[in-house]
Amino acid sequence: MAEVDAAEQQREQLNTGTKPVAESHRFDEAKLAAWMQANVEGYQGPLEVRQFKGGQSNPTYQLVTPTRKYVMRRKPPGKLLPSAHAVDREFRVISALHPTGFPVARPYGLCVDEDVIGTMFYVMDMVEGRILWDQSLPAYEPAERRAIYMAQLKTLADLHNTDYVKVGLSDFGRPGNYFARQIDRWTKQYKASETERHEEIERLIEWLPRTVPDDEQTSIVHGDYRLDNMVLHATEPRVIAVLDWELSTLGNPLADFTYLLMNWNTGSIAAIPDLEAHGIPTVEEYVDEYCRLTGRSGLPDLNWYFAYNAFRLAGILQGIVGRVRDGTANSPQALATAERIPLLAKTAWSFAQKAGAR
């Protein structure tokens, strides 16, 4: 348990707050200020630019002015994988969700003109609140922990219950066949970034497409929904902004929900011996409540979904390792992610075996 706590504390220190802009991510700040003046309602300079420590994909900046703070997300410079770092898609989904009252930051503008800072970017409001990095919530009492976890779940259900056609996202992805298409996508990304062969990954690449469960529900999916990708109210157990929409699309809502459940299999939640005493719902409680909130009668065996999620995460991390190899990674800690891939591969295959793989 102590090792997990230490790892979580280190992760929080590495990802919390801002730093001076990294040399590899600098740009002409005067050009950005001119664009803000022309395109961001209410903008008043002067402008100070800082870079957030967190994030290994799209460089994220804090834009400070005398009256307010903004956040800018941009495509990283350099060689990129096809379809990755789609900040225009991030901007589109938060622009569609913001008027509905769903908790996202207010979007201000998207710039596709690469002459401004070198790559496409968008600007949104900076939402002040709590970002909770340690999933075990050591600073909270059991009742507070439970309330935070139920707020996280309610917000996800609200997303999945949103009418994507009504909010203008009918063409944000292709309905149906979601898991098959995702397996194909992450297989291609893994192979494009591969630095070391893992036998379990090869078996999963062969097994997963053959065994996709039947479930053709479609909703907006976030793609990386977890506690540290949201801002909570300063004092209330309430989500006030969901962050990091890079992987969002139309897809099967079970992809989001079962990805969230992976926290019970790995990391600090998995190390808690008595979840009820700690105040965190069990997997069974979370499944029952999600089904109630979304009108489902129940969920099938979860082991296939856990195998898929561990495989997908291995693909995401391998993409980061590939960017280290290619010199475009955004974080000095990115190389350490390579050490997680063999364990993820073994974890994914163990769940696949529980689901019937041989």
C-alpha positions as CSV (number, residue, x, y, z in Angstrom):
1,M,0.0,0.0,0.0
2,A,2.8,2.4,0.9
3,E,4.4,1.8,-2.5
4,V,1.1,2.7,-4.3
5,D,0.7,5.8,-2.1
6,A,4.3,6.9,-2.9
7,A,3.7,6.4,-6.7
8,E,0.5,8.4,-6.5
9,Q,2.2,11.2,-4.6
10,Q,5.0,11.3,-7.2
11,R,2.4,11.3,-10.0
12,E,0.6,14.2,-8.4
13,Q,3.8,16.2,-8.0
14,L,4.8,15.6,-11.6
15,N,1.4,16.6,-13.0
16,T,0.2,19.4,-10.8
17,G,0.7,23.1,-11.5
18,T,2.5,24.9,-14.3
19,K,6.1,25.5,-15.4
20,P,7.8,27.8,-17.9
21,V,7.1,26.7,-21.5
22,A,9.4,23.9,-22.6
23,E,11.9,24.9,-25.2
24,S,10.4,22.4,-27.7
25,H,6.9,23.9,-27.3
26,R,7.7,27.6,-27.5
27,F,6.0,29.9,-30.0
28,D,5.5,33.6,-30.8
29,E,3.4,34.8,-27.9
30,A,2.8,38.1,-29.6
31,K,1.0,36.3,-32.4
32,L,-1.1,34.4,-29.9
33,A,-2.0,37.6,-28.1
34,A,-3.1,39.2,-31.4
35,W,-5.3,36.2,-32.2
36,M,-6.8,36.3,-28.7
37,Q,-7.6,40.0,-29.1
38,A,-9.4,39.3,-32.4
39,N,-11.2,36.0,-31.5
40,V,-11.8,35.7,-27.7
41,E,-14.7,37.5,-26.3
42,G,-13.7,39.8,-23.4
43,Y,-10.0,39.2,-23.8
44,Q,-7.8,42.0,-22.4
45,G,-4.0,41.7,-22.3
46,P,-1.2,41.7,-21.4
47,L,-0.7,37.9,-21.8
48,E,1.6,35.6,-19.8
49,V,2.0,32.0,-21.0
50,R,2.8,29.1,-18.7
51,Q,2.7,25.3,-19.5
52,F,0.9,22.8,-17.4
53,K,3.1,20.0,-16.1
54,G,0.5,17.3,-16.7
55,G,-0.3,15.6,-20.0
56,Q,1.8,13.6,-22.4
57,S,-0.2,14.1,-25.6
58,N,-1.4,17.5,-26.5
59,P,0.7,20.3,-24.9
60,T,-1.5,22.4,-22.6
61,Y,-0.9,26.0,-21.6
62,Q,-2.2,28.4,-19.0
63,L,-2.9,31.8,-20.5
64,V,-2.8,34.4,-17.7
65,T,-4.3,37.9,-18.1
66,P,-5.0,40.6,-15.5
67,T,-8.7,39.7,-15.4
68,R,-8.9,36.0,-16.1
69,K,-7.1,32.8,-16.9
70,Y,-7.6,30.6,-20.0
71,V,-6.4,27.2,-21.1
72,M,-4.9,26.5,-24.6
73,R,-4.6,23.0,-26.0
74,R,-2.5,22.5,-29.2
75,K,-1.3,19.8,-31.5
76,P,2.3,19.0,-30.6
77,P,4.9,20.0,-33.2
78,G,6.8,17.4,-35.2
79,K,6.0,13.9,-36.6
80,L,2.6,12.6,-35.5
81,L,0.6,9.5,-35.9
82,P,-2.4,9.7,-38.3
83,S,-5.6,10.9,-36.7
84,A,-3.9,11.6,-33.3
85,H,-4.0,14.9,-31.4
86,A,-7.3,16.0,-32.9
87,V,-7.7,19.2,-30.9
88,D,-10.4,20.3,-33.4
89,R,-12.5,17.3,-32.3
90,E,-12.0,18.3,-28.6
91,F,-13.1,21.8,-29.4
92,R,-16.2,20.5,-31.3
93,V,-17.4,18.2,-28.5
94,I,-17.0,20.7,-25.7
95,S,-18.7,23.3,-27.9
96,A,-21.7,20.9,-28.4
97,L,-21.9,20.0,-24.7
98,H,-21.4,23.4,-23.0
99,P,-24.8,24.8,-23.9
100,T,-26.6,21.7,-22.5
101,G,-25.2,22.3,-19.0
102,F,-23.0,19.3,-19.1
103,P,-19.8,20.2,-17.1
104,V,-17.1,21.3,-19.6
105,A,-15.0,24.4,-19.8
106,R,-16.5,27.3,-21.8
107,P,-14.9,27.1,-25.3
108,Y,-13.7,30.4,-26.8
109,G,-12.2,29.7,-30.2
110,L,-10.4,27.2,-32.5
111,C,-7.5,28.3,-34.7
112,V,-6.6,26.1,-37.6
113,D,-4.1,28.6,-39.1
114,E,-0.7,27.1,-38.3
115,D,1.0,30.5,-39.0
116,V,-0.2,31.7,-35.6
117,I,1.7,29.4,-33.2
118,G,2.9,26.6,-35.6
119,T,0.1,24.1,-35.0
120,M,-3.7,24.0,-34.6
121,F,-5.0,25.0,-31.1
122,Y,-8.1,26.0,-29.2
123,V,-8.7,28.2,-26.2
124,M,-11.2,27.6,-23.4
125,D,-11.9,28.9,-19.9
126,M,-9.8,27.8,-17.0
127,V,-12.1,26.1,-14.5
128,E,-10.8,26.4,-10.9
129,G,-11.4,23.6,-8.5
130,R,-10.0,20.3,-7.3
131,I,-8.2,17.7,-9.4
132,L,-7.9,14.5,-7.4
133,W,-4.9,12.5,-8.6
134,D,-4.9,9.7,-6.0
135,Q,-7.9,7.5,-6.7
136,S,-8.0,6.3,-3.0
137,L,-8.7,9.9,-1.9
138,P,-6.6,9.6,1.3
139,A,-7.5,13.2,2.5
140,Y,-11.2,12.5,2.7
141,E,-13.6,10.7,5.1
142,P,-15.5,7.6,3.8
143,A,-18.8,9.5,3.3
144,E,-17.0,12.2,1.2
145,R,-15.2,9.5,-0.8
146,R,-18.5,7.8,-1.6
147,A,-20.1,11.1,-2.6
148,I,-17.2,11.9,-5.0
149,Y,-17.4,8.5,-6.6
150,M,-21.1,8.7,-7.1
151,A,-20.8,12.2,-8.6
152,Q,-18.2,10.8,-11.0
153,L,-20.6,8.0,-12.1
154,K,-23.6,10.3,-12.4
155,T,-21.6,12.6,-14.7
156,L,-20.6,9.7,-16.9
157,A,-24.2,8.5,-17.1
158,D,-25.3,12.1,-18.0
159,L,-22.8,12.0,-20.9
160,H,-24.1,8.7,-22.1
161,N,-27.7,9.8,-21.8
162,T,-27.1,13.0,-23.9
163,D,-28.8,12.9,-27.3
164,Y,-25.8,13.2,-29.6
165,V,-28.1,14.0,-32.6
166,K,-29.9,16.8,-30.8
167,V,-26.6,18.5,-29.8
168,G,-25.2,18.4,-33.4
169,L,-22.8,15.4,-33.1
170,S,-24.6,12.9,-35.4
171,D,-21.4,12.8,-37.6
172,F,-18.9,12.8,-34.7
173,G,-18.2,9.1,-35.3
174,R,-19.7,6.0,-36.9
175,P,-22.5,4.3,-34.9
176,G,-22.1,0.6,-34.5
177,N,-19.1,-1.8,-34.7
178,Y,-17.3,0.4,-32.1
179,F,-15.2,-2.2,-30.4
180,A,-14.1,-3.8,-33.6
181,R,-13.0,-0.4,-35.0
182,Q,-11.2,0.5,-31.8
183,I,-9.3,-2.8,-31.7
184,D,-8.2,-2.1,-35.3
185,R,-7.2,1.5,-34.5
186,W,-5.1,0.6,-31.4
187,T,-3.6,-2.4,-33.2
188,K,-2.4,-0.1,-35.9
189,Q,-1.1,2.5,-33.5
190,Y,0.7,-0.1,-31.4
191,K,2.4,-1.5,-34.5
192,A,3.3,1.9,-35.8
193,S,5.0,2.7,-32.5
194,E,6.2,-0.8,-31.5
195,T,9.6,-0.8,-29.9
196,E,9.6,-4.3,-28.4
197,R,7.5,-7.5,-29.1
198,H,5.2,-8.9,-26.5
199,E,3.6,-12.3,-27.1
200,E,0.5,-11.5,-25.1
201,I,-0.2,-8.4,-27.3
202,E,0.1,-10.6,-30.4
203,R,-2.4,-13.1,-29.0
204,L,-4.8,-10.3,-28.1
205,I,-4.5,-8.8,-31.6
206,E,-5.7,-12.2,-32.9
207,W,-8.3,-13.0,-30.2
208,L,-10.1,-9.7,-29.5
209,P,-11.6,-9.1,-33.0
210,R,-13.0,-12.6,-33.1
211,T,-14.8,-12.3,-29.7
212,V,-16.4,-8.8,-29.7
213,P,-19.6,-8.9,-27.6
214,D,-23.0,-8.1,-29.1
215,D,-24.0,-4.5,-27.9
216,E,-24.7,-1.9,-30.5
217,Q,-25.7,1.0,-28.2
218,T,-24.2,4.3,-29.3
219,S,-23.5,7.5,-27.3
220,I,-20.9,10.2,-26.9
221,V,-17.9,8.5,-25.3
222,H,-15.1,10.4,-23.6
223,G,-12.4,7.8,-24.2
224,D,-10.3,8.6,-21.1
225,Y,-12.9,9.1,-18.3
226,R,-11.3,9.0,-14.9
227,L,-11.1,11.0,-11.7
228,D,-8.0,13.0,-12.6
229,N,-9.5,14.1,-15.9
230,M,-12.1,16.2,-14.2
231,V,-12.4,19.2,-12.0
232,L,-14.5,19.0,-8.8
233,H,-16.1,21.9,-7.0
234,A,-13.8,23.4,-4.3
235,T,-16.0,22.2,-1.4
236,E,-18.9,20.1,-2.9
237,P,-18.8,16.5,-4.3
238,R,-19.8,17.8,-7.7
239,V,-18.0,17.6,-11.1
240,I,-17.7,21.1,-12.6
241,A,-15.6,20.3,-15.7
242,V,-14.6,17.1,-17.5
243,L,-11.2,17.6,-19.2
244,D,-9.2,16.0,-22.0
245,W,-11.6,15.0,-24.8
246,E,-8.9,14.0,-27.2
247,L,-10.2,10.4,-27.6
248,S,-13.9,11.3,-27.6
249,T,-16.1,10.0,-30.4
250,L,-19.5,8.3,-30.9
251,G,-19.2,4.8,-29.6
252,N,-20.4,2.1,-27.2
253,P,-20.9,3.6,-23.7
254,L,-19.6,0.4,-22.2
255,A,-16.2,1.3,-23.4
256,D,-16.2,4.4,-21.1
257,F,-17.8,2.6,-18.2
258,T,-15.6,-0.5,-18.2
259,Y,-12.5,1.6,-18.6
260,L,-13.6,3.5,-15.4
261,L,-14.0,0.1,-13.7
262,M,-10.4,-0.8,-14.5
263,N,-9.5,1.4,-11.5
264,W,-10.8,-1.4,-9.3
265,N,-8.4,-3.9,-10.9
266,T,-5.2,-1.8,-10.8
267,G,-3.7,1.0,-8.9
268,S,-4.6,2.4,-5.5
269,I,-8.2,1.2,-5.4
270,A,-7.2,-2.4,-6.0
271,A,-4.9,-2.1,-3.0
272,I,-7.7,-1.2,-0.6
273,P,-8.7,-4.3,1.5
274,D,-12.2,-3.1,2.6
275,L,-13.8,-0.8,0.1
276,E,-17.0,-0.4,2.1
277,A,-15.1,0.8,5.2
278,H,-13.1,3.1,3.0
279,G,-16.2,4.6,1.4
280,I,-15.6,3.6,-2.2
281,P,-18.4,1.6,-3.9
282,T,-17.6,-2.0,-4.9
283,V,-17.6,-2.9,-8.6
284,E,-21.0,-4.6,-8.1
285,E,-22.5,-1.4,-6.6
286,Y,-21.1,0.8,-9.4
287,V,-22.5,-1.6,-12.0
288,D,-25.9,-1.6,-10.4
289,E,-26.0,2.2,-10.2
290,Y,-24.8,2.8,-13.7
291,C,-27.4,0.4,-15.0
292,R,-30.1,2.3,-13.0
293,L,-28.9,5.7,-14.3
294,T,-28.8,4.6,-17.9
295,G,-31.8,2.3,-18.0
296,R,-29.9,-1.0,-18.5
297,S,-31.2,-4.3,-17.0
298,G,-27.6,-5.5,-16.3
299,L,-24.2,-6.0,-17.8
300,P,-22.6,-9.1,-19.3
301,D,-19.4,-10.7,-18.0
302,L,-16.9,-7.9,-17.7
303,N,-13.7,-9.9,-18.4
304,W,-13.7,-9.3,-22.2
305,Y,-14.1,-5.6,-21.6
306,F,-11.2,-5.6,-19.1
307,A,-9.0,-7.4,-21.6
308,Y,-9.9,-4.9,-24.3
309,N,-9.3,-1.9,-22.0
310,A,-5.8,-3.1,-20.9
311,F,-4.9,-3.8,-24.5
312,R,-6.1,-0.3,-25.5
313,L,-4.2,1.3,-22.8
314,A,-1.1,-0.6,-23.9
315,G,-1.7,0.9,-27.4
316,I,-1.9,4.4,-26.0
317,L,1.2,4.0,-23.9
318,Q,3.1,2.5,-26.8
319,G,2.2,5.6,-28.8
320,I,3.9,7.7,-26.1
321,V,7.0,5.5,-26.2
322,G,7.0,5.8,-30.0
323,R,6.9,9.6,-29.7
324,V,9.9,9.4,-27.3
325,R,11.7,7.4,-30.0
326,D,10.7,10.0,-32.6
327,G,11.6,13.0,-30.4
328,T,8.1,14.4,-30.1
329,A,7.0,13.3,-26.6
330,N,5.6,16.1,-24.4
331,S,6.8,14.8,-21.0
332,P,10.3,13.9,-19.6
333,Q,8.5,11.1,-17.7
334,A,7.1,9.6,-21.0
335,L,9.9,7.0,-21.3
336,A,8.9,5.5,-18.0
337,T,5.6,4.4,-19.5
338,A,7.5,1.8,-21.5
339,E,7.9,-0.1,-18.3
340,R,4.1,-0.4,-17.8
341,I,3.5,-2.0,-21.2
342,P,4.6,-5.6,-20.4
343,L,2.5,-5.6,-17.3
344,L,-0.5,-4.3,-19.2
345,A,0.0,-7.0,-21.8
346,K,0.0,-9.7,-19.2
347,T,-3.0,-8.2,-17.4
348,A,-5.0,-8.0,-20.6
349,W,-4.2,-11.6,-21.5
350,S,-5.1,-12.8,-18.0
351,F,-8.6,-11.2,-18.4
352,A,-8.9,-12.7,-21.9
353,Q,-8.2,-16.1,-20.4
354,K,-11.0,-15.5,-17.8
355,A,-13.3,-14.6,-20.8
356,G,-12.4,-17.9,-22.5
357,A,-9.3,-17.3,-24.5
358,R,-6.9,-20.2,-25.0
